[in-house]
Amino acid sequence: MSGPVATGTVADVVGSLLAGLGVGHAFGVVGSGNFHVTNALREHGVPFCAARHEGGAATMADAFARTSGDVAVLSLHQGCGLTNALTGITEAAKSRTPLLVLAADTGGAAVRSNFRIDQDALVASVGAVPERVHSAASAVADVLRAYDTCRNQRRTVVLNLPLDVQEQPCSAPSPPPRFVEVLPGRPNAAAVAALAALIDRAERPVFIAGRGARHAGPELAALADTCGALLATSAAANGLFTGHAWNLGISGGFATDLAAELITGADLVVAWGASLTMWTTRHGALIGDDATVVQVDDTPSAIGAQRPVDLGVLGDVAGTVRDVAGVVAGGPGYRTAEIGGRIAAEGRWTQIPVPAQPADPDHIDPRTLSTALDALLPAERTVAVDSGNFMGYPSAYLSVPDAAGFCFTQGFQSIGLGLATALGAAIARPDRLAVAASGDGGFLMGISELETAVRLGIGLLVVVYDDAGYGAEFHHFEGADHGTVRFPDADLAAIAQGYGCAAATVRSEDDLDAVRKWLEGPRDRPMLVDAKVRTDEAAWWLVEAFRGH
C-alpha cells in the first residue's frame, strides 16, 4: 500500500487508506452523511462518478469491478441512501463482486433519527458482508478487515460509518499498514490424478467455464486442445473462448441447437468455476444421463450445490488446469472433422436464418435487429444486458472480444440494471464501445442515469428492444388479462433526445443507417435506438426457462 497519509478525522483516514490500497473507482450519490468521506477519496486520487440514483450508482460500481478486475467503491448516505442501493448491492453480493460499500450510518445516540435502521441486519439479509468502523482507535484495522474480505474473498462488503465516529480525530500510521494478498490454493494431488484419468478415458469431453474461470481462459483452451474437449461457457463467462475453432458459446438457455446437441452428447462434462445452475444446464436437460460430471471450484460450498457431481476438485481453476495439464495424456476427444465443420457453419446464432414471417412494416424482428447490429458495431465492444424477454437476443447474437466484453448483471434477475451496467463498464474500459441492451420496461426503470451518461460525455449505444410492455409476462401468461403488463407505445427516441442523446426509432434494417452515422463519430454523447420489435412469439430461451417455473 502506498499514497499520502491522512490526519484529521476518521472520514479523512478512511478515504486515504482506500486510495492507498488502490481501489479503482468510486460511485455514489452524495448526501450529508457521506459528503466528507467521498471528498477524502477524491482528494487522495480516487475518481468519483456522481450518479442520479443510488441504485444506478450501485450497479455502475458492480459493473466497473467486474469489467476492470479492481475493487470498486460505492458511497452512500445513511438509511435511505442504502435502501435505494439495495437491489444493486444484492446483485453484486449474489455475483461475488469485490465491491466495497461505504455507507454512512446514524450515530449511536441518534435513536430517533428518521434515517435510523438496522443497517447490519439489512445488509446481511441480502448476502453482503456487514462491517463497521467502530472508533478512531480501530479505524485502520476496520478498513483493512473490510478490504481484505472484499478482495481476497471476492465478497461485497458494506462498511458502515457512523456519523459520530466519522468526525472523531484520527491519524493513519506511517508507514501505512501493508495489505497481504492471499494466493489461490492448489488442488489435492489425488483429485488432480482422478480428473486427469477421467479426461483421458473420455471420448466426448466438454469443458464449461464459468465466472470463476474468467482469469484462466488461455490455460483452459490449451488443456482442451490437448484432450480434444469442446469449449463452452456459462452466460457470466461469455466471450472467454472467442475466436477458438471449437467454441460452442454459451451453455444453457441461450445455446444454439448445435451447442445443445453436442453438450448433451458429452460423456464427460467438466465445470470449471461454473456452478451448473438451472440456467446453464437447461434445468439439467443438457447433461446426458450417462455423463460423468466434474466440478472444479475454489469454494467448498459451491461444489455439488446446484446438482450432484461425480468428482469435486477444490482449487483455483488456473492452478488446477496447470496441474492437470502436467499429467493428462491427451487425445482427439470430441473433435472430428464433421463436428468442426458443423461448428464453423452453424455455431453462432447469426448464422441461423430467421424464419419467414408475415410482413410487418411497423416492427423489426429482434433476431434481424441483433444480427444487423452485430455486423455494424466495432469488434471492440462491451455488451451489457438488462433482464427481460428480449435478453437472449443481445446475449446470443452480439459477439464480444473476450470475457471482459460481456457484463451480465443477472444474479438477482432484476430488470432496470442494464443502462447503469453499461455505464460502469464504459468507465472501466473507455477504449471499447459500450452497448446497453434493454427492454422498454427496464430502460424506463433506470432512465435517470441517461443524464449521467450525457453529463459525462460517454458515447455508449443504448438499444431498447421495445415491445411496449413486460414481454416475459404477456408471453408467459397467454390468454390472460394483460392490462397490467402492456402499455401504450412511447416515443423513447424523443425522450432520449430530451436528455441530450442522439436517437433513432428503428422499424427496419434501413433505419439503422442513423446508427452507422453516429458510429462514424465523434461519439461524444450517447445514442439511443428505440427498436420497435415484433411480439409474435416468446423468445426461445424464455419458453425453455419457464418450463422450470
Secondary structure, 3 states (H helix, E strand, C coil): CCCCCCEEEHHHHHHHHHHHHCCCEEEECCCCCCHHHHHHHHHCCCCEEECCCHHHHHHHHHHHHHHHCCCEEEEECCCHHHHHCHHHHHHHHHCCCCEEEEEEECCCCCCCCCCCCCHHHHHHHCCCEEEECCCCCCHHHHHHHHHHHHHHCCCCEEEEEEHHHHCCEEECCCCCCCCCCCCCCCCCHHHHHHHHHHHHHCCCEEEEECHHHHHHHHHHHHHHHHHCCEEEECHHHCCCCCCCCCEEEECCCCCCHHHHHHHHCCCEEEEECCCCCHHHHCCCCCCCCCCEEEEEECCHHHCCCCCCCCEEEECCHHHHHHHHHCCCCCCCCCCCHHHHHHHHHHCCHHHCCCCCCCCCCCCECHHHHHHHHHHHCCCCEEEEECCCHHHHHHHHHCCCCCHHHEECCCCCCCCCCHHHHHHHHHHHCCCCEEEEEEEHHHHHHCCCHHHHHHHHCCCCEEEEEECCECHHHHHHCCCCCCCCCECCCCCHHHHHHHHCCEEEEECCHHHHHHHHHHHCCCCCCCEEEEEEECCCCCCHHHHHHHCCC
